[in-house]
Each structure stands twice: as C-alpha cells, then as structure tokens.
Amino acid sequence: VWSALMVIKVNKKGYPKEYDTLFFDTETTGLYPDEDDCIIQIAGFFMDKKGKVSDKFNFRMRPYHNDCYMTKEASECNGYTMEQIQEFDNPKEIIEKFTAICNKHLKKGSKILIAGYNVGFDVKFIKDWFRTFHIRYSDYFESSFLDVYDEVKTYFFDRKRKPVNFKQTTVYKYFFKKELNGAHDAMADIKASKKIHERLFRKKHTGIKVALFIIVFVCICMCI
C-alpha cells in the first residue's frame, strides 16, 4: 500500500526534480558479463532537474577481462572486430573519466538515476565493469532506474494499434516515421531512447495524473 503512495516529482519532460538522470547505452562483446563479455563503447548524457542536457560523453575502450572475445553476433551488431577493439582506449582510464563526470552530478542525499532502453542489460555490464576496478556501483547510482522499454510496453499494453515489435528501432520508426540512423551505435541509440521517453510522456502525462489519483484513492480506502 505505502509503495503506491510514493510519487516522484517530475518536470514537464518527465525527468525527476530531486536528482540528475543519466541516459546511457553500451555496446558489448556479447550478452553475459559473468562470462567475461565486456563493454567496448559507453555513450550518453545527463539531464538536470530542469530537463537540460549536459556532460555528453562517448567512450570506446578495449576489453578489461583477459578471457574476453567478441561473439559473431556482437561483431555483426556493433560493426567491430576483436582486432579493432584492441586499439581502443585503456578501460581503467575510461572509468576514471566516467566516474569524474558522475561525481559532478551527485546530489546531497541522493544519487544518479539511470535511464535507457532495456537498461537492465546495460546496468549488469556497468556493475561488472565497476567491480573489476574495485568501485562500488551503489556509491553513484540509485538502485531503481527508468527503463524506456518498460514504458513502451506499458503504453501499448491495451492499444489495438502498436508496432510489430518493441525493438527500439521499430518503436522509433513508429513514432517518428523514419529510420533510426546509426542504430547500434551507443550514442545514436541513447538519443533515440530520450526522444521516445519524451514522446511517451507527452502522450500519457494526463493519464498518469488520473492513474495516480486512482491508486492513491484506492489505497486510502483500503487503509480505512
């Protein structure tokens, strides 16, 4: 009951007022960080409580696990070979740059909210990357995150007209009537995630207000 009464205040673009939001995406050598797959690209930007973009970044790094190798599927997706990624930057230097940017956005009493498309996948890799260099993920980021993929599924749940699938490229084309240029590049993908989130928020923000009122009303009745 009480969890239903916890409401995060957001601005007119749908971003929290209490702390900064990090929109980010990764490209990886495979699907499983616990099997030595690694991040090879991480790109994104921060949104402040007013919805203003700041501190864009786009890093490419070589693998940080000795037994890492690029799967065929991953290579076809991101366009890189194992030989090419060995020429990328030192992952220790990149994590130092990344955490330095994050430190600028830590607020007193709160941490950074992560956002992205199917971002739980990326979070697993970030946690593994941080552990490798003995950095605590929880020192920087909230335990929850804003997943645009979940927003999409919720929005289309009971609608007759919907995309043929919920892949980001398909949803992007559905809303904006054009292909997503540069798909499977981390920066192009995360810019698309932001646009989809803001489009969904504009479409449903009135409905959210009604839904929250109903949830709170029902909870009060249950308590009584």
Secondary structure by P-SEA (a helix, b strand, c coil): cccccbbbbbccccccccbbbbbbccccccccccccccccccccccccccccccbbbbbbbccccccccccaaaaaaccccaaaaaacccaaaaaaaaaaaaaacccccbbbbbbcccaaaaaaaaaaaaaaaccccccccccbbbbaaaaaaaaacccccccccccaaaaaaaaccccccccccaaaaaaaaaaaaaaaaaacaaaaaaaaaaaaaaaaaaac
